[in-house]
Amino acid sequence: MNDRERFYATMHYQPRDRAPILDFSFWNETLPIWHEQGLPRHVTRKNSDDFFGMDIGIDAISNATGVIAGLVPAFEEIVLEDRGEEEVCQQKDGVRVLRRKFMVSIPQHLGHLLVDRASWNEHYKPRLDPSNPARYPADWDARIKMWCDPKREHVIALPGGSLYGWLRDWMGLEQVSMVVYDDPAWFEEMVTTVADCIVGTLTRILETGGRFDVCAIWEDMAYNRGPLLSPKHFKQYLVPHYRRIADLLHKHGVDTIWVDCDGKIDQLIPLWLDAGVNCMFPLEIGTWGADPIAYRQRFGKSLLLMGGFDKHILARTQAEIVQEVERLAPLVEEGGYIGFCDHRVPPDVSLENYLFYLETIRRVWGKNINLRAMQSVV
């Protein structure tokens, strides 16, 4: 089977030669640290999938259309102040942040352009026009030919955007939380405008007649205790637009829709499923003890899963790695689940452990069948 056939079979509980082998890439600091541990220095995040023998790469399939569903044009990225080990920057979304130059996690927000209706109308709403030609790649015709090729072997994910996560970033968590109560009409307008942009963008792509495999949504709207937006408001403001997106995708034959949301998502899963968003990714384990096996038992086969291998285990003993790989093996075999690290692999995981993990999942989950070659570490 090729990558695309194997992905489809897995997501539809159909027979396949083996499970897909992939990962969700790495922290920026991970590969440089591994270079000091023996990883060839030519290996970067751009070519690591080939080096490690992955079937597909999440970043590659997520960016395969070359289409931008969000802000166009993006804001200029600027370093505003150098503070030694840290720097103050303006990001592509217009947010001013303080970030570390090394071992970067989530940067600290210092200020936002989106603070009221006036700034929304000036800086953000005009950048959410789905007809803006700048959001579509220059090689549009060549892309369409590739999308429509029935013999295409690689997986393509459509850009599903974000209904809440983008707004949370653009405004800051405190401000967006207050707006839901202080000016719900404006919150609804913003969500609707973002959704209109996503639907308009997807419509143009889908009407080319291309054949697509999955749609990728990003939210990050939960923390270690639960959702950042109440289930009541989630159902009121977001679910109708998720349904719009899902209905459009289903009309064009795309029935796998993943949402990338970190944190404790238990209260949101039923609402996503009701709206047609049916795959949870990367299924972060966290301190709250999420578990892909428990989710399958609770929600059944209607819930597709990706990720869910606790990143912390990768930094422990090899015996613990084997134990977790074997624990997840029945779920991998059942289908509807693609196992990999529950986020990007962090730098506290040693190269030795990561290679051992890959060898183990290739043997247990991949059954050593039709695997891509792993290049050697000298």
Secondary structure, 3 states (H helix, E strand, C coil): CCHHHHHHHHHCCCCCCCCCCCCCCECCCHHHHHHCCCCCCCCCCCCHHHHCCCCCCHHHHHCCCCCCCCCCCCCCCEEEEEECCEEEEECCCCCEEEEECCCCCCCEEEECCCCCHHHHHHHHHHHHCCCCHHHCCCCHHHHHHHHHCCCCCCCCEEECCCCCHHHHHHHCHHHHHHHHHHCHHHHHHHHHHHHHHHHHHHHHHHCCCCCCCEEEEECCCECCCCECCCHHHHHHHHHHHHHHHHHHHHHCCCCCEEEECCCCCCCCHHHHHHHCCCEEECCCCCCCCCCHHHHHHHHHHHCEEEEEECHHHHCCCHHHHHHHHHHHHHHHHHCCEEEEECCCECCCCCHHHHHHHHHHHHHHCCCCCCCCCCCCCC
